[in-house]
Amino acid sequence: MFSVFRHTAYRNLFTAQVVALLGTGLLTVALGLLAFDLAGDRAGAVLGTALTIKMIAYVFVAPVMAALVERLPRKGVLVGADLVRAVIALGLPFVDQVWQVYVLVFLLQSASATFTPAFQALIPVVLPEEKDYTKALSLSRLAYDVESLVSPLLAAALLSVLSFSNLFLGTMLGFLASAVLVLITRLPRIPAAGNQGSLLHRTTLGSRIFLRNPSLRGLMALNLVVAAATAMVLVNTVVYARDLFDGTNTDVALALAVYGAGSMLVAFLAPRILERVADRTFMLIGAALLPLGLLGAALVAGYGAPWWSFLGLWVLLGIGTSMISMPSSRLLRRVATDATRSYVFTAQFSLSHACFMLTYPVAGWVGAAAGLPAAAFVLAAIAVVGTVAALVSWPAAAEAPAATGAAVSR
């Protein structure tokens, strides 16, 4: 897996991704503390609104920005987005009104919605061999999982000697370091995009490519499956650990850690497995695991079960989500052309996050109103619908689609 680090450009870009992720992790902790400082017992409502704003930026801003920056140098786009994020992070400690938090979060997440798809679309250009690209996807998955474990620990260590406002400084430094690493990296030349039509045409191009390609239609459905399981974990782990099992904050962290461990296991094993198993088969097996895990979560909450069985379910959910998420960019790479690559990756970024606009409220509101078993059953039903839709829309005959993006772009 680590052999891809022999490519200097990829090594620099991966390091940039890691330091930016650490900065974002610190930002997550700092925003929660800032919300409490400004709103007290209304901090949860403030954070919930901020997360909704984040999803709105990801879903609606990303396609527009991809269309606006298509003719700009890729390095300039990435560095510019990082600098915008750094400036906004530096300004967050100085806000004293909740509405100011919302405005800055929207601007910061809009910059992230510009950076992330452009960054993801660059990796297959840097690593044109599919075997190397698959290893890069595994490393990216590992980076996200490790960040989810390391960032809270790093934040806790910093908070023992610093005030929470200093965490925003760490976020700024992470984005600046990412910008420097991208700036010093020699990137391959990407052919200039031809005339792709009006702004509206370019904004919707990626979504139209998704709708016309069987494998990407299947991926759209699988995004919903991932969102159902992920929402259950991110929203309700604390409720399971603290309320159902009468645990501590350490138990919450342990449950999230075992979920990440399941995902990391797949990231380590996937490159070799995908040399022998088709992407469709691999991803659909993952999709089949997630409704089972969610049904198990409903049974645990409804009928009681030992703590270890709950942890086992969270490992299963981590495995299933990673089996879908990790290979997904391989599908995008095969379908995209030089002219459509940024649009296809942006569409996946936007459409996958749109699913969370459904599953986050289900996990939170249904769980609060009707209990954890009801929330888990509803999310399991959503996951089943997504899995069946993927089976229907992505037939086995369409396993290795040709690069059809160019035809759609005309």
ChimeraX attribute file (.defattr): number of C-alpha atoms within 10 A of each C-alpha:
attribute: neighborCount
match mode: 1-to-1
recipient: residues
	/A:1	19
	/A:2	11
	/A:3	9
	/A:4	18
	/A:5	15
	/A:6	9
	/A:7	12
	/A:8	14
	/A:9	20
	/A:10	22
	/A:11	17
	/A:12	20
	/A:13	22
	/A:14	21
	/A:15	16
	/A:16	20
	/A:17	24
	/A:18	20
	/A:19	21
	/A:20	24
	/A:21	22
	/A:22	26
	/A:23	27
	/A:24	22
	/A:25	23
	/A:26	29
	/A:27	24
	/A:28	19
	/A:29	17
	/A:30	23
	/A:31	23
	/A:32	16
	/A:33	17
	/A:34	23
	/A:35	21
	/A:36	16
	/A:37	14
	/A:38	16
	/A:39	15
	/A:40	12
	/A:41	11
	/A:42	12
	/A:43	19
	/A:44	14
	/A:45	12
	/A:46	23
	/A:47	20
	/A:48	13
	/A:49	13
	/A:50	24
	/A:51	18
	/A:52	18
	/A:53	19
	/A:54	21
	/A:55	22
	/A:56	19
	/A:57	24
	/A:58	26
	/A:59	24
	/A:60	16
	/A:61	20
	/A:62	28
	/A:63	31
	/A:64	19
	/A:65	18
	/A:66	26
	/A:67	21
	/A:68	14
	/A:69	15
	/A:70	20
	/A:71	14
	/A:72	11
	/A:73	12
	/A:74	20
	/A:75	19
	/A:76	14
	/A:77	20
	/A:78	22
	/A:79	20
	/A:80	16
	/A:81	22
	/A:82	27
	/A:83	20
	/A:84	19
	/A:85	28
	/A:86	25
	/A:87	14
	/A:88	20
	/A:89	25
	/A:90	19
	/A:91	15
	/A:92	20
	/A:93	18
	/A:94	11
	/A:95	13
	/A:96	12
	/A:97	11
	/A:98	15
	/A:99	12
	/A:100	13
	/A:101	23
	/A:102	19
	/A:103	12
	/A:104	18
	/A:105	22
	/A:106	22
	/A:107	18
	/A:108	22
	/A:109	24
	/A:110	25
	/A:111	25
	/A:112	22
	/A:113	27
	/A:114	27
	/A:115	23
	/A:116	19
	/A:117	24
	/A:118	25
	/A:119	19
	/A:120	18
	/A:121	23
	/A:122	21
	/A:123	19
	/A:124	23
	/A:125	18
	/A:126	19
	/A:127	19
	/A:128	11
	/A:129	10
	/A:130	13
	/A:131	15
	/A:132	19
	/A:133	23
	/A:134	25
	/A:135	23
	/A:136	26
	/A:137	24
	/A:138	25
	/A:139	20
	/A:140	18
	/A:141	21
	/A:142	23
	/A:143	20
	/A:144	19
	/A:145	21
	/A:146	18
	/A:147	23
	/A:148	18
	/A:149	17
	/A:150	15
	/A:151	20
	/A:152	17
	/A:153	13
	/A:154	15
	/A:155	21
	/A:156	15
	/A:157	11
	/A:158	16
	/A:159	15
	/A:160	9
	/A:161	8
	/A:162	12
	/A:163	10
	/A:164	23
	/A:165	18
	/A:166	16
	/A:167	26
	/A:168	25
	/A:169	20
	/A:170	22
	/A:171	27
	/A:172	27
	/A:173	19
	/A:174	24
	/A:175	29
	/A:176	23
	/A:177	21
	/A:178	27
	/A:179	24
	/A:180	15
	/A:181	20
	/A:182	25
	/A:183	16
	/A:184	12
	/A:185	15
	/A:186	13
	/A:187	18
	/A:188	11
	/A:189	10
	/A:190	12
	/A:191	9
	/A:192	12
	/A:193	12
	/A:194	12
	/A:195	11
	/A:196	15
	/A:197	12
	/A:198	9
	/A:199	13
	/A:200	11
	/A:201	13
	/A:202	22
	/A:203	23
	/A:204	16
	/A:205	24
	/A:206	27
	/A:207	22
	/A:208	18
	/A:209	24
	/A:210	23
	/A:211	14
	/A:212	13
	/A:213	21
	/A:214	22
	/A:215	27
	/A:216	24
	/A:217	21
	/A:218	25
	/A:219	30
	/A:220	23
	/A:221	25
	/A:222	31
	/A:223	27
	/A:224	29
	/A:225	31
	/A:226	28
	/A:227	24
	/A:228	31
	/A:229	27
	/A:230	22
	/A:231	22
	/A:232	25
	/A:233	22
	/A:234	13
	/A:235	17
	/A:236	20
	/A:237	21
	/A:238	20
	/A:239	17
	/A:240	22
	/A:241	22
	/A:242	16
	/A:243	11
	/A:244	16
	/A:245	17
	/A:246	10
	/A:247	15
	/A:248	13
	/A:249	11
	/A:250	11
	/A:251	18
	/A:252	17
	/A:253	17
	/A:254	16
	/A:255	25
	/A:256	22
	/A:257	20
	/A:258	19
	/A:259	24
	/A:260	25
	/A:261	21
	/A:262	23
	/A:263	28
	/A:264	23
	/A:265	17
	/A:266	21
	/A:267	28
	/A:268	16
	/A:269	12
	/A:270	22
	/A:271	21
	/A:272	13
	/A:273	13
	/A:274	15
	/A:275	11
	/A:276	9
	/A:277	12
	/A:278	13
	/A:279	22
	/A:280	24
	/A:281	13
	/A:282	18
	/A:283	25
	/A:284	19
	/A:285	15
	/A:286	25
	/A:287	31
	/A:288	16
	/A:289	18
	/A:290	28
	/A:291	27
	/A:292	18
	/A:293	23
	/A:294	28
	/A:295	19
	/A:296	22
	/A:297	27
	/A:298	22
	/A:299	17
	/A:300	21
	/A:301	19
	/A:302	14
	/A:303	8
	/A:304	13
	/A:305	14
	/A:306	9
	/A:307	16
	/A:308	10
	/A:309	13
	/A:310	23
	/A:311	18
	/A:312	17
	/A:313	23
	/A:314	29
	/A:315	22
	/A:316	23
	/A:317	31
	/A:318	31
	/A:319	24
	/A:320	29
	/A:321	27
	/A:322	27
	/A:323	26
	/A:324	23
	/A:325	20
	/A:326	25
	/A:327	22
	/A:328	21
	/A:329	21
	/A:330	15
	/A:331	17
	/A:332	24
	/A:333	21
	/A:334	18
	/A:335	23
	/A:336	22
	/A:337	18
	/A:338	16
	/A:339	19
	/A:340	27
	/A:341	25
	/A:342	24
	/A:343	31
	/A:344	30
	/A:345	26
	/A:346	32
	/A:347	27
	/A:348	24
	/A:349	19
	/A:350	24
	/A:351	23
	/A:352	21
	/A:353	20
	/A:354	19
	/A:355	22
	/A:356	21
	/A:357	17
	/A:358	16
	/A:359	25
	/A:360	22
	/A:361	16
	/A:362	21
	/A:363	27
	/A:364	18
	/A:365	13
	/A:366	18
	/A:367	20
	/A:368	14
	/A:369	10
	/A:370	10
	/A:371	16
	/A:372	25
	/A:373	21
	/A:374	19
	/A:375	26
	/A:376	29
	/A:377	18
	/A:378	21
	/A:379	31
	/A:380	25
	/A:381	17
	/A:382	19
	/A:383	28
	/A:384	21
	/A:385	16
	/A:386	24
	/A:387	28
	/A:388	17
	/A:389	18
	/A:390	27
	/A:391	16
	/A:392	14
	/A:393	20
	/A:394	20
	/A:395	13
	/A:396	14
	/A:397	9
	/A:398	13
	/A:399	15
	/A:400	15
	/A:401	14
	/A:402	11
	/A:403	15
	/A:404	16
	/A:405	26
	/A:406	15
	/A:407	10
	/A:408	14
	/A:409	20
	/A:410	9
